[in-house]
Each structure stands twice: as C-alpha cells, then as structure tokens.
Amino acid sequence: MDFTIQSALVPVEQGYETVDVQIVDGCIVAIAPNLNLVGTAVDGRNKLLLPGFVNAHTHSPEMWQRGMIPPTPLELWIAELYEFEPLDPEQLYLSALGTAVETLLSGGTSVVDHLVMVPGRELESIAAAVRAYREVGIRAFVGPLMQDEPLTASIPSGGVEREHIPYQRSTQESIAVLQEAILQFHKPDEGIVILPAPTGLQLSSDDLFEGFIELSDRYTLPLHTHLLETKAQQMLAHEKYGCSAVEHLQQLGFLSDRTSLAHCVWLDDADIAILAETKATVVHNPLSNLRLGSGIAPILKYLRAGVNVAFGCDGSASNDSQDLLEAIKIGSILHNVTDFDYRHWMTPREAVEVAALGGATGLGMADEFGSLTVGKQADLVLYDLKNLSLLPRTDPIGLLVLGRPTQAVDSVWVRGDRIVTNGSITTINVDDLRQNLFDRSQWVTNRQSTKIAQVEAHYRSVMNLPEQMRGYS
Ligand SMILES: [Zn+2]
C-alpha cells in the first residue's frame, strides 16, 4: 500500500520544515511541501516524522525474567539467569512479540535479537522468534546466541586452576545450527536477517568465531557479539589471548563495517583506534550497563574517534524494559559527567542520528534505511506533538529525547507497511498478547537462588572483593 504523509514536521539543518512524504512500493519517493496525493493520505499535522530507530541489541526471551534478578554484576546475574527453567518455543514467540511491540511504541522499527534458545530445540526457537517478528512486521535481525564454553569459563581464573564441565553443544553443532537457520529463515527482502552472533569472547572459542565469520562471508551477513562489557571480561581476555580482546578479534577477522559490538565498556585508546580503522560499530546499552554496574562506556570518545555508535535496550532481565526512547535519553546525557567539555556532549539531534542511522550502519544497511532520504526504504515513525508529554510546543526533538514521552508514537511504517496507527499496533492483537503473558507467568513471591553460590566465592576472590558473602536468598 502507498501513502502520502501530509504536512508533517521534519528536521532540517536549520530547524524544522513542514513537508509531505510519499511512500511508494515500500520506499520514500518524495519529500517536499504540497506533493500530489498518492495512495492513502495520512494527516501529519502537528506531528514529527523521524526515521525509525534500531534496538541494536536485546535478548527477547529475557522478558520472562524482567524485574526479578537482584542487583548483581553480570557474572553473578547470569548465574541467576541460568537458574530459571528453560522456556519453551511458545514462550519465546510471546516474548519476541512483546519485545517487538515495546520497541515499536518507543520509536524503533528494527530489532537485533541476540536470541537465547531452548537447549536442543534451537531451530524451533529461532522459528518462534521469526514467526513473531513476521507477524508484527518489525524489521528483525535474529542472531542465535551461541557459545561453546561453559559459564564458569567466563570468569577470569586469577591464576587458579579450575575444571570446567564441557558445554552442552559442540562448536561444530553450533555452526551447523546457524547454517541451517540461515537456509531456513534468512529472508532479507522480507525484513528478516539471520545474524551470526557468538555470545562473546568470555564463552566462545576461536573456532566458533571463525566458523561464524566464514558463514558471514559466505552469505554476506552482518556480525554481532558482546564485547568487553565488564572489567572481569577485560581481565579474562588478557588471560586468554595475551592481548586485548579487540586486538584478538581484529586478528581473527571479526571486525568490519558490518560488525556490531554490544557494550564496549572496557576499551582503551588503542582498542578505540582499531574500531575506527575497521569501521566496526559500538552498540551502547546504557541502562543494562548501569543496572549491572558494568561501567560507563566511553561513548563520547568513540564518537570523537569516528567510531559508529548505535543504541540498544539489551535484554529485559538487565534493563528491564524495551523502551528505546529511555535508552536514548540516558545513553546521551549519561556521558555529560565523564567530560567537562560540554562541547563534546551528545545533542538530542545527534542522539536521534545515532539511534537511527547509527543502527542501520552497524548492520551494513545504511543505504537501505535509517534516515529520511528519498530512495531509502520507509522505516518511519510519526510522533504526536499534541501528546501531553510533548507539550507545550518547544523543540520537538529536544523534548522527545530529553523528556519522558509517553504513548507519543502515532504511526509506524516498516519497509513501507504501516503497522502502527493512532498509537495502536494493527498487525497483532496486543490484548491477546497481554493475556497470554499474564496467563503464562505468576507473581514471584519467594525466589531462592542456589546457582550463584557456585561462582560467587571465586568471583569475589578474583575481583579482590572481601570474602564475606552477602545473602541473596
Ligand atoms: Zn546482551
């Protein structure tokens, strides 16, 4: 279906202009005042039109554990996460729907789902998430989360010899699953991209990285992984490789202009230079980094070094929402405390560009979407400027980023399909989704964690924390 969005406010170099935008065959074909009507007319008056943002890193299944895990650093948080009963594919379908809906209603048109799978049912898991994203109509990059080393290996040894139980799925099996997922589900022309995405150096062997790089080359796919989220991972990389993790990934051939790297909190200046040189993208997940105490990623340094940056929510067990506008707000103002020179601070307009074009760039798709440009695909969001949270009339982008917009999204187009109208998702029944999420969960009133004890003593010792244990139960 074609559309003409009439009289919408769009940002231009020197402020804003009121224009019409024609969408034909999924693409933006004209942006100018007073265009002829093609297709369906959409009233853009008193509305702001922006390119859709990219939720450039999340784990949709974590929705089932949101709000539940106590304040702990990543290495202990993940031990808690592993303690939950494995989900079933139907739950993965529902949490992917929920993630898509929250992303769309906070300005996102794409999601990068680093997908936690049901052990032994990997292809079913991928199928469930892909089905959800196709039904909603969001553009999805599904990266099956794969590792070939056990959880205990993710904590630095500190020179202590430790035995690790081998991981349940071999390296070769993981590569085979990924290849099959690409063959079955990779349909870029239909908005679904399968993304080779090893969990991260803390849980992945070089063989796994190399196998995934090979598949990325063979099928021209973007690459994705976690990188140096915590100080412990920085220590682990030096133990494992004798050099920094970034140097090692560069040597493996993992870094390129279609590689996106989630977190990047613990990089030094030499690492930053490598990212700039290889044109790899940093995905900034500010809320998760705060929640887990991982640190403040040096985003202003990245931007000044010419490194491309995108925003992500990260999984709902470490955020614990999928509100992209919230991640963009915190992810831009957080850095003001890291640099006294306010001229380096991120402006709301820069934040919008990072969220949209930065996200598309990190996936190697900046020519296809990510800006209001004639010829690009129509991944667009129309915000209602008469929404109370965006009033009174001031600077629309300033208030959208720095304020607390609530239910301000009026319409969303993905690849030219309008999937949100008058603030409601039109492709699925969100009331049914809410009921299903409710029915398949219960209030947690007395949760006891045991798995954390297996790693906590070693973690405290290697991170130089006092021995005395804090009670988690
Ligand atoms: Zn993550």
Boltz pocket constraint, residues with backbone or C-beta under 6 A from the ligand:
constraints:
  - pocket:
      binder: B
      contacts: [[A, 57], [A, 58], [A, 59], [A, 114], [A, 226], [A, 262], [A, 314], [A, 315]]
      max_distance: 6.0
